[in-house]
Amino acid sequence: MRSFTTFRRALVAASLVVTAALPASAHATSGTGSDGKVDRLQMPGSRFRQRNPISLRAVNALSVIMRTENIEDPTYLTQRRSVSDLVAKKLSLDAEQLHRAWSRAPRDHQIATLAALTQLGVRYVVGKESPYVHVDCSGLLWFAWRTAGVDMPRQAVSQLDPRMRVKREDAVAGDIVGEGTHVHIYLGVGRAMVHAPFNGKSVRLKTMSEAQYNRVAWANPSNIATYRL
């Protein structure tokens, strides 16, 4: 997995400078519009800063953990807690329980979870794995886990390969949850997930229905390190 260090750094760097690729309309502009009113000044990166606050804080947390192996780094914990608190509020979860669940997860799982959260609001397009632009469900997981340094396969059926399966009670934040050709990333408590749903929708948080929760398969991508799909 160490062979992906450069790849991971590039992904985080891309997330931090993604505003450089924004359309010209996102850069500083001013003047008089067709209605005679003065257009509001737009500073560079303004569109990026308008993204989901969970995503923005996840980018900040990632920028710290990608520079250290220490998941107890105080700066990282502060940044990560700001993410988990917002997630807990959004999904009506116990903030302390979610914080503890993320703390129990290995470093690669924490990175994958945060990377997936950076994509909230990104539009679903089948067959795509373009961060901050378009992704599908397995493309989201492909991006998240490759950010964590795991050679994740691209297709949902391979991401749920039986050799990666774990028991539901052993699952931790960052694990894969799914059935058929649709996959989610588990957030570590209850039925809380993040996923890219389907065409016309965008990456979002989700509380899985109890019926679906009882029939889905669970997989730990770290297990892929022991073989190649």
Stockholm file with secondary structure:
# STOCKHOLM 1.0

chainA/1-229         MRSFTTFRRALVAASLVVTAALPASAHATSGTGSDGKVDRLQMPGSRFRQRNPISLRAVNALSVIMRTENIEDPTYLTQRRSVSDLVAKKLSLDAEQLHRAWSRAPRDHQIATLAALTQLGVRYVVGKESPYVHVDCSGLLWFAWRTAGVDMPRQAVSQLDPRMRVKREDAVAGDIVGEGTHVHIYLGVGRAMVHAPFNGKSVRLKTMSEAQYNRVAWANPSNIATYRL
#=GR chainA/1-229 SS CGGGHHHHHHHHHHHHSGGGGSCGGGSCCCEECTTSCEECCCCTTHHHHTSCHHHHHHHHHHHHHTTCSCTTCHHHHHHHHHHHHHHHHHHTCCHHHHHHHHHHSCHHHHHHHHHHHTTTTCEECTTCEETTTEECHHHHHHHHHHHTTCCCCSSHHHHTCGGGBCCGGGCCTTCEEEETTEEEEECSSTTEEEECCSTTCBCEEEECCHHHHTTCEEECGGGGGGSCC
#=GC SS_cons         CGGGHHHHHHHHHHHHSGGGGSCGGGSCCCEECTTSCEECCCCTTHHHHTSCHHHHHHHHHHHHHTTCSCTTCHHHHHHHHHHHHHHHHHHTCCHHHHHHHHHHSCHHHHHHHHHHHTTTTCEECTTCEETTTEECHHHHHHHHHHHTTCCCCSSHHHHTCGGGBCCGGGCCTTCEEEETTEEEEECSSTTEEEECCSTTCBCEEEECCHHHHTTCEEECGGGGGGSCC
//
